[in-house]
Amino acid sequence: MYYIGVDLGGTNIAAGIVNEKGDIVYQESVPTGAGKSAAIAERIVILVNKLLAHEGMTAEEVEAIGIGVPGTANQETGLVEYANNLGMEEEPFLQMLKPHFPGIRLAFENDANAAAYAEYRFGTGKGTSSMIMVTLGTGIGGGMIFGGKLFEGINYAAGEFGHFTIKYDGLPCNCGRRGCFERYASATALVEQTREAMEKNPESLLWQLCSGNLDKVNGKMLFEAVQKEDKAAKEVLDTFTSYLGTGILDLINIFQPETICLGGGISKAGELLTGPIQKMMARESYTRMSKRQPKVISASLGNDAGIIGAALLAAEKEE
């Protein structure tokens, strides 16, 4: 059996044909582009048809199509209630797509939930009873799986980890609160913290790595400078991992999952991120004396997770 997963992002739409083993047979992407929901839906239709044509398949050979959206996907109403990066509010997104794929099961899900489910089934969470994925990107999102099922909450918006407070009266967040987790521990926050440190440390190796241009600073440069023993970079990483560890420990104390999976581009730093968090757990976790401890590990499926998860979730939806 084959399924199609679509990962709808603010910049690109990625889609792939996925088999029942969770392997992507073929994938392509197109720019999300400007325009309203109808225009985005049209691009998805074109992309899906392009996948099918490449593989010499017909739509009838596809069991289901799943779409991961960067917002609240209400499973009862079929509406994208809110996706700020796409300018969607109360959009009947599935209804726009259904006429183009008659007879095929269509489903959608929050993109971070889709990625989390893929990691649970075929990635770092495979074989675990419970897993929380924390995605570190422009903001912080994530998903929770308990007993093999996503926990989505009454508004299908559970897992917005970026918006619990770790610093009372801290930096303002675009959600309306202050001191939110993502203002201190997202990839965006890491870049901001790195730039601030560079301005205070003109001798830092970081200036060489970005060719003296603060606009070119990214997380990869920070980790490279840390590995080369740059003092300013190491101080940034120490501060950043303390913020990140604070949020992770909160999740561990509340949920006690078997696995915490870190996703997003900066999660590729691996031990540079997970090591300090594990040390914090050993000192501060409420269950630090217990024999069994949650594992904090980096995601393994990378950018494919959203496609795979969306396809799997659509495959498992009831008719």
KELUMTOR-832411 format. One record per atom (N, C-alpha, C): residue in three letters; z, y, x. Coordinates in steps of 0.2 Angstrom, whole numbers, plus 5000, padded with zeros to 4 digits. Layout:
BEGIN
ALAZYX ...
//
This chain:
BEGIN
MET500049945004 MET500050005000 MET500050065004 TYR499750115002 TYR499750185005 TYR499950235001 TYR500250285004 TYR500550345001 TYR500350405005 ILE500350465002 ILE500250525006 ILE500850575005 GLY501050595011 GLY501550645012 GLY501250715014 VAL501550765011 VAL501350835012 VAL501950875014 ASP501950905020 ASP502450945022 ASP502251015022 LEU502451055017 LEU502251125015 LEU502751175019 GLY502451205024 GLY502851255027 GLY502651325026 GLY503051375029 GLY502851445028 GLY502251455032 THR502051425038 THR501551435042 THR500951385041 ASN501151325041 ASN500651265040 ASN500751215035 ILE500251185032 ILE500351125028 ILE500051065032 ALA500551025033 ALA500350955036 ALA500350905031 ALA499950855032 ALA499850795027 ALA499650735031 GLY499850675028 GLY499650615032 GLY499650555027 ILE499250505028 ILE499250445025 ILE499750405028 VAL500250375024 VAL500850335027 VAL500750265024 ASN500950215028 ASN500950145025 ASN501650135023 GLU501750075020 GLU502450055018 GLU502950045024 LYS502750035030 LYS503150035036 LYS503350095038 GLY503150155035 GLY503350215038 GLY502850245043 ASP502350215045 ASP501850235050 ASP501350285047 ILE501250335050 ILE500650385048 ILE500050355051 VAL499550335046 VAL498950315048 VAL498450365051 TYR498550425047 TYR498050485049 TYR498350545046 GLN498350595050 GLN498650665048 GLN498250725050 GLU498250775046 GLU497950835048 GLU498350895045 SER498250955048 SER498551015045 SER498151075044 VAL498351115040 VAL497951185039 VAL498451235038 PRO498251295040 PRO498651355039 PRO498851365031 THR499451375030 THR499751385023 THR499351445020 GLY499251495024 GLY498851555022 GLY499251595017 ALA498851655015 ALA499151695010 ALA498951675003 GLY499251714998 GLY499051694992 GLY499651664988 LYS499551664981 LYS500051634977 LYS500051554976 SER500451534972 SER500551454972 SER499951424971 ALA499551444966 ALA498851414964 ALA498451404971 ALA498451454975 ALA498051454981 ALA498351404986 ILE498951394986 ILE499251344991 ILE499151274988 ALA499151274981 ALA499051204978 ALA498351184980 GLU497851234979 GLU497151214981 GLU497051194988 ARG497451224993 ARG497351205000 ARG497651135000 ILE498151114997 ILE498451044997 ILE497950994995 VAL497551014989 VAL497050964986 VAL496550954991 ILE496251014994 ILE495751004999 ILE495950965005 LEU496550975008 LEU496850935013 LEU496950865012 VAL497150845006 VAL497250775004 VAL496550745003 ASN496050775000 ASN495450745000 ASN495150735007 LYS495250785011 LYS495050775018 LYS495250715022 LEU495950705020 LEU496250645023 LEU495950575021 LEU495850575014 LEU495550515011 LEU494750505013 ALA494450565014 ALA493750555016 ALA493750525024 HIS494150555028 HIS494150525035 HIS494350455035 GLU494750425031 GLU494950355031 GLU494450315027 GLY493950345023 GLY493550305019 GLY493850275013 MET494350315010 MET494850295005 MET494650334999 THR494850304993 THR494750334987 THR495450354984 ALA495550404980 ALA496250424977 ALA496550364974 GLU496150314971 GLU496450254968 GLU496850214972 GLU496650214979 GLU496950174984 GLU497650194986 VAL497850254983 VAL498450294985 VAL498950274980 GLU499550254981 GLU500050234976 GLU500450304974 ALA500550344978 ALA500950404977 ALA500850464982 ILE500950524979 ILE500850584984 ILE501550624983 GLY501850634989 GLY502450674989 GLY502350734993 ILE502750784991 ILE502650854994 ILE503350874995 GLY503450895002 GLY504050925004 GLY504051005004 VAL504451035000 VAL504351104999 VAL504951145002 PRO504851205006 PRO505451235009 PRO505851275004 GLY506151244999 GLY506551274994 GLY506851224989 THR507051254983 THR507451204978 THR506851174974 ALA506851114974 ALA506351074970 ALA506751034964 ASN506751064959 ASN507151044953 ASN506750974950 GLN507150924951 GLN506850854949 GLN506750854941 GLU507150884938 GLU507150874930 GLU506550924927 THR506450984930 THR505951024927 THR505351024930 GLY505250994936 GLY504651004940 GLY504451064943 LEU504951114943 LEU504851184945 LEU505151184952 VAL504751224956 VAL505051254963 VAL505451314961 GLU506051304960 GLU506451364958 GLU506451424962 TYR506551404969 TYR506551464974 TYR506351434980 ALA505851464983 ALA505651454990 ALA505451524993 ASN505951554996 ASN505851624998 ASN505251635003 ASN505151585008 ASN504651595013 ASN503951595010 LEU503851565004 LEU503251555000 LEU503151604994 GLY503651644993 GLY503651684987 GLY503651654981 MET503951594980 MET503951554974 MET504651564970 GLU504551574964 GLU505151574959 GLU504951544953 GLU505251494951 GLU505151454945 GLU504351434944 GLU504151414949 GLU503351394949 GLU503251324947 PRO502851304942 PRO502651244940 PRO502151204945 PHE502451194951 PHE501951174956 PHE501651104955 LEU502051064953 LEU501750994952 LEU501250994946 GLN501351034941 GLN500851044936 GLN500151064938 MET500251104943 MET499551134946 MET499151084950 LEU499551034952 LEU499250974956 LEU498950914952 LYS499350904947 LYS499250844943 LYS498550834941 PRO498150884938 PRO497450874936 PRO497050854941 HIS497150864948 HIS496750844953 HIS496850774955 PHE497350744953 PHE497550674955 PHE497750634949 PRO497350624944 PRO497450584938 PRO497650514940 GLY498150484937 GLY498350414938 GLY498750404944 ILE498950454948 ILE499350444954 ILE500050484953 ARG500550444955 ARG501150474955 ARG501250534959 LEU501450584957 LEU501650644961 LEU502350664961 ALA502650684966 ALA503350704967 ALA503450754972 PHE503950794971 PHE504150834977 PHE504850834978 GLU505050864984 GLU505750864986 GLU505850924991 ASN506450944992 ASN506550994997 ASN506350965004 ASP506051005008 ASP505750975014 ASP506250945019 ALA506850985020 ALA507450955024 ALA507650885021 ASN507750885015 ASN507950815012 ASN507450765014 ALA506750785013 ALA506250735015 ALA506350705022 ALA506450755027 ALA506450745034 ALA507050695035 ALA507650715032 ALA508250675032 ALA508150605030 TYR507850595024 TYR507650525022 TYR507250485027 ALA506750515030 ALA506350485034 ALA506750455040 GLU507150505043 GLU507650485049 GLU508050425047 TYR508350435041 TYR508750375038 TYR508450315038 ARG507850315035 ARG507450245034 ARG507150215041 PHE506850265045 PHE506450235050 PHE506650275057 GLY507150315057 GLY507250355063 GLY507950335066 THR508350395068 THR508950385071 THR509450355067 GLY509350365060 GLY509850345055 GLY509750275053 LYS509250235055 LYS509050175053 LYS509650125054 GLY509850085048 GLY510350035049 GLY511050065047 THR511150135046 THR511750165045 THR511850165037 SER512550165036 SER512750175029 SER512750245026 SER512750295030 SER512850365028 SER512550405034 MET512250455032 MET511950505037 MET511850575035 ILE512050615039 ILE511950685038 ILE511450715043 MET510850745041 MET510450775045 MET510550855045 VAL510550885051 VAL510650955051 VAL510050985055 THR509551025052 THR508951045055 THR509051115058 LEU508951125064 LEU509051185068 LEU508351215069 GLY508251265065 GLY507551305065 GLY507651375065 THR507251405061 THR507251475059 THR507951495056 GLY508151445052 GLY508851445049 GLY509151375050 ILE509651355046 ILE509851285046 ILE509851255039 GLY509551195039 GLY509551165033 GLY509751095034 GLY509651045030 GLY509850975031 GLY509850935024 GLY510050875025 GLY510050825020 GLY510650775021 MET510850745015 MET511350695016 MET511150635012 ILE511250575015 ILE511150515012 ILE511750475012 PHE512050455006 PHE512550415006 PHE512450355001 GLY512550295004 GLY512350235000 GLY511650224999 GLY511250245004 GLY510550245003 GLY510150294999 LYS510550334996 LYS510250384991 LYS510450464994 LEU509950504993 LEU510050574994 LEU510550604989 PHE510950644992 PHE511450684988 PHE511150754987 GLU510950774981 GLU510650834980 GLU511050884976 GLY511550864973 GLY511950914969 GLY511650934962 ILE512050974958 ILE511850984951 ILE511151024951 ASN511051064956 ASN510451114956 ASN509951084961 TYR510051024964 TYR509550994969 TYR509551044975 ALA510051074976 ALA510051124982 ALA510651104987 ALA510951044987 ALA511451024991 ALA511151014998 GLY511551025003 GLY511251025010 GLY511051085013 GLU511251145010 GLU511051205013 GLU511651225018 PHE511651185023 PHE512251195028 PHE512251265031 GLY511651295032 GLY511651355035 GLY512051415032 HIS512351405026 HIS512651455022 HIS513351435020 PHE513751405025 PHE514451405025 PHE514651445030 THR515251475030 THR515451525034 THR515851495040 ILE515651515046 ILE516051485052 ILE516451545055 LYS516251605053 LYS516551665056 LYS516651715051 TYR517351725048 TYR517451765043 TYR517351845045 ASP516951875041 ASP516751945042 ASP516351955048 GLY515951895049 GLY515451895055 GLY514851935053 LEU514251915057 LEU513651945056 LEU513351935049 PRO513051985046 PRO512751975039 PRO512151925039 CYS512151895034 CYS511651845033 CYS511151865027 ASN510551845027 ASN510051865022 ASN510251825015 CYS510751785015 CYS510951755009 CYS511451795005 GLY511651845008 GLY512151895005 GLY512851885008 ARG512951835012 ARG513651825014 ARG513651845022 ARG514251845025 ARG514351855032 ARG514651795036 GLY514451795042 GLY514651745046 GLY514451675045 CYS513851665042 CYS513551605040 CYS513351565047 PHE513451495046 PHE513251445051 PHE512651465055 GLU512151475051 GLU511451485054 GLU511351555057 ARG511851605056 ARG511851665060 ARG512051655067 TYR512351595068 TYR512651585075 TYR512351515078 ALA512151475074 ALA511951405077 ALA511251385076 SER510751425073 SER510051405072 SER509751425078 ALA509051395078 ALA508651415084 ALA508551485085 THR508451525079 THR508451595079 THR509051625083 ALA509651605081 ALA510251635084 ALA510251615091 LEU510051555093 LEU510051545101 LEU509551595104 VAL509051605102 VAL508551655105 VAL508851725105 GLU509251745100 GLU509551815100 GLU510051815105 GLN510451765105 GLN511051765110 GLN510751755117 THR510251725118 THR509951725125 THR509651795127 ARG509351825123 ARG509051895124 ARG509651945126 GLU510151935122 GLU510751985123 GLU511051965130 ALA511051905132 ALA511351885139 ALA510951915144 MET510251915143 MET509751935148 MET509852005149 GLU509952045144 GLU510052115145 GLU510652135149 LYS511152095148 LYS511752105152 LYS511752075159 ASN511252035161 ASN511151995167 ASN510452005170 PRO510252065172 PRO509552065175 PRO509352025180 GLU509851995184 GLU509751945189 GLU509551875187 SER509651865180 SER509551795177 SER508851765178 LEU508851705180 LEU508151665180 LEU507751665174 LEU508151685168 LEU507751685162 LEU507251735162 TRP507351795165 TRP506851845166 TRP506151815169 GLN506251775174 GLN505651745177 GLN505251705172 LEU505651665169 LEU505351615164 LEU505051645158 CYS505251705156 CYS504851735151 CYS504351785153 SER504251795160 SER503851845163 SER504051915161 GLY504751925161 GLY504951985159 GLY504852015152 ASN504651965148 ASN504551995141 ASN505051955136 LEU505451995134 LEU505951965129 LEU505651935123 ASP505051955121 ASP504751925115 ASP504551855116 LYS504451835122 LYS504251765124 LYS504851715125 VAL505451745124 VAL506051705125 VAL506051645119 ASN506251585122 ASN506351535117 ASN506851485119 GLY507051435115 GLY507551385117 GLY507351345123 LYS506751325123 LYS506551285129 LYS506651315136 MET506551385136 MET506751425142 MET507451415144 LEU507851425139 LEU508551425140 LEU508851365143 PHE508551305140 PHE508751245142 PHE508551225150 GLU507951255151 GLU507651245158 GLU508051285163 ALA508251345161 ALA508751385165 ALA509451355166 VAL509651325161 VAL510351285162 VAL510251225167 GLN509751195166 GLN509651135171 GLN509551155178 LYS509351225179 LYS509251255186 LYS509851295188 GLU510451275184 GLU511051305185 GLU511151385185 ASP510751415181 ASP510751485180 ASP511451505176 LYS511851545179 LYS512451565176 LYS512451585169 ALA512051635168 ALA511951675162 ALA511751625156 ALA511251575158 ALA511051535153 ALA511551485151 LYS511951465156 LYS512551415155 LYS513051445150 GLU513151505151 GLU513651545147 GLU513351545140 VAL512751555139 VAL512451565132 VAL512551495129 LEU512351445133 LEU512351375130 LEU513051355128 ASP513551375132 ASP514251355130 ASP514451395124 THR514251455123 THR514451485117 THR514051455111 PHE513451445112 PHE513051415106 PHE513351355104 THR513451305109 THR513651245107 THR514351245104 SER514751295105 SER515451295102 SER515351315095 TYR514851365093 TYR514651375086 TYR514451315083 LEU513951285086 LEU513651225083 LEU514151175082 GLY514551165087 GLY515051105086 GLY515551125080 THR515751185079 THR516151205074 THR515851185067 GLY515251205066 GLY514951185060 GLY514851105059 ILE514751075064 ILE514650995064 ILE515350965063 LEU515850995066 LEU516550965065 LEU516750975058 ASP516551035055 ASP516751045048 ASP516350995043 LEU515750975045 LEU515450925041 LEU515750855042 ILE515950845048 ILE516250775049 ILE516850775046 ASN517350825046 ASN517950825043 ASN517850815035 ILE517350845032 ILE517250845025 ILE516950775023 PHE516450755026 PHE516050695024 PHE516150625027 GLN516350635034 GLN516450575038 GLN515850525038 PRO515250555039 PRO514650505039 PRO514650465045 GLU514250405045 GLU514250365051 GLU513850405056 THR513350445054 THR512850475059 THR512750545057 ILE512750585062 ILE512550655061 ILE511850665065 CYS511350675062 CYS510650685066 CYS510450755066 LEU510350775072 LEU510150845074 LEU509350845074 GLY509050885070 GLY508350895070 GLY508150965072 GLY507450975072 GLY507251045074 GLY507051045081 GLY506651085083 GLY506351085090 GLY506851085096 ILE507451125095 ILE507951125100 ILE508351065101 SER508251015096 SER508650955096 SER508350915102 LYS507750925104 LYS507450885110 LYS507850895116 ALA508350945116 ALA508750955122 ALA509250905123 GLY509350865118 GLY509750795118 GLY510450815120 GLU510650785126 GLU511350785128 GLU511550855130 LEU511150895131 LEU511350965132 LEU511750995126 LEU511450975120 LEU511750995114 LEU512350945111 THR512150875111 THR512650825109 THR513250815113 GLY513150825119 GLY513750815124 GLY514350855122 PRO514250925122 PRO514750975121 PRO515050955114 ILE514650945109 ILE514950925102 ILE515350865102 GLN515150815106 GLN515550755106 GLN516250765110 LYS516250815114 LYS516850835118 LYS517350865113 MET517050915109 MET517450945104 MET517750895098 MET517350845097 MET517550795092 MET518150765095 ALA518150745101 ALA518650705104 ALA519350755104 ARG519250815104 ARG519850865105 ARG520050885098 GLU519550895093 GLU519750925087 GLU519650895080 SER519250835080 SER519150805074 SER519750775071 TYR519750785064 TYR520350765061 TYR520550685062 THR519950645063 THR520050575064 THR519950555071 ARG520050595076 ARG519950585083 ARG520350525085 MET520850505082 MET521250445084 MET520950375081 SER520450385077 SER520250325073 SER519750285078 LYS519750225077 LYS519250175081 LYS518550195080 ARG518350205074 ARG517650215073 ARG517550295072 GLN517050315076 GLN516850385076 GLN516150405074 PRO516050455070 PRO515350475069 PRO514950485075 LYS514250465075 LYS513850475081 LYS513450535080 VAL513350575085 VAL512950635084 VAL512350625089 ILE511850625086 ILE511250605090 ILE510650645088 SER510150655092 SER509550695090 SER509050655086 ALA508650685082 ALA508150655078 ALA507650625082 SER507250575080 SER506750535084 SER506050545081 LEU505950565075 LEU505350565072 LEU504950635073 GLY505350685075 GLY504950755076 GLY504650785070 ASN504050815071 ASN503750845066 ASN503450795060 ASP503450735062 ASP503150685057 ASP503650665051 ALA504350685053 ALA504850665048 ALA504750695041 GLY504450755040 GLY504350785034 GLY503850745030 ILE503250735033 ILE502750695030 ILE502950625028 ILE503250585032 ILE503550525031 ILE504050525025 GLY504450565025 GLY504950565020 GLY504750585013 ALA504250635013 ALA503950655007 ALA503550595004 ALA503250555008 ALA502850505005 ALA503350445003 LEU503850435007 LEU504250375005 LEU504650394998 LEU504850454998 LEU505250474991 LEU504750474985 ALA504150494986 ALA503650484981 ALA503550414979 ALA503550374984 ALA503450304983 ALA503950264979 GLU504550294980 GLU505150264977 GLU505350294970 LYS505050344968 LYS505150374962 LYS504950334956 GLU505350334951 GLU505250294945 GLU504650324941 GLU504250284938 GLU503650314934 GLU503950354928 
//
